[in-house]
């Protein structure tokens, strides 16, 4: 890829996620809240990219999926 901003270095991502565990609020929050936290603090670029990718992947909801199959 030519655009270095969209590349994710696996080692850097691992280190960022380990540091992120210490910086995150201790209450139970979801991936959207984590992404918002990352955007506000703007210091975990690889984690931010990974969460944006994660949140764009469609995940079927099982109840809706069962209705669709019937």
C-alpha positions as CSV (number, residue, x, y, z in Angstrom):
1,X,0.0,0.0,0.0
2,X,1.2,3.5,-0.8
3,X,-0.8,5.2,1.9
4,X,1.2,4.6,5.1
5,X,-1.6,6.0,7.2
6,X,-3.8,3.0,6.4
7,X,-1.1,0.4,7.0
8,X,-1.1,-1.4,10.4
9,X,2.1,-2.7,11.9
10,X,1.2,-5.8,13.9
11,X,3.9,-5.2,16.5
12,X,2.9,-1.6,17.0
13,X,-0.8,-2.6,17.2
14,X,0.1,-5.2,19.9
15,X,2.0,-2.6,22.0
16,X,-0.8,0.0,21.5
17,X,-3.5,-2.5,22.7
18,X,-1.4,-3.4,25.7
19,X,-1.0,0.3,26.6
20,X,-4.6,1.0,25.8
21,X,-5.7,-1.5,28.5
22,X,-4.1,0.8,31.1
23,X,-5.6,4.0,29.7
24,X,-9.2,2.8,29.2
25,X,-11.9,3.5,31.8
26,X,-12.4,0.5,34.0
27,X,-16.2,0.2,33.4
28,X,-17.5,-2.1,30.7
29,X,-17.7,-0.3,27.4
30,X,-18.4,-1.4,23.8
31,X,-16.3,-1.0,20.7
32,X,-18.0,2.2,19.6
33,X,-17.1,3.9,22.9
34,X,-13.6,2.6,22.6
35,X,-13.3,4.1,19.1
36,X,-14.6,7.4,20.5
37,X,-12.0,7.3,23.3
38,X,-9.3,6.6,20.7
39,X,-10.4,9.6,18.6
40,X,-10.5,11.9,21.6
41,X,-7.0,11.0,22.7
42,X,-5.4,10.7,19.3
43,X,-2.4,8.7,20.5
44,X,-3.1,5.1,19.3
45,X,-3.2,5.3,15.5
46,X,-2.9,1.6,14.8
47,X,-5.6,0.7,17.3
48,X,-7.9,3.4,15.9
49,X,-7.5,2.0,12.4
50,X,-8.1,-1.5,13.7
51,X,-11.3,-0.5,15.5
52,X,-12.6,1.4,12.4
53,X,-12.1,-1.8,10.4
54,X,-13.7,-3.9,13.1
55,X,-16.8,-1.7,13.2
56,X,-17.3,-1.8,9.4
57,X,-17.5,-5.6,9.2
58,X,-21.1,-6.7,9.2
59,X,-22.1,-9.1,11.9
60,X,-25.5,-10.9,11.5
61,X,-27.8,-10.7,14.4
62,X,-29.0,-14.3,15.1
63,X,-32.7,-13.5,15.6
64,X,-32.9,-11.5,12.4
65,X,-30.9,-14.2,10.6
66,X,-33.4,-16.9,11.8
67,X,-36.4,-14.8,10.5
68,X,-34.6,-14.3,7.2
69,X,-34.2,-18.1,6.8
70,X,-37.8,-18.8,7.4
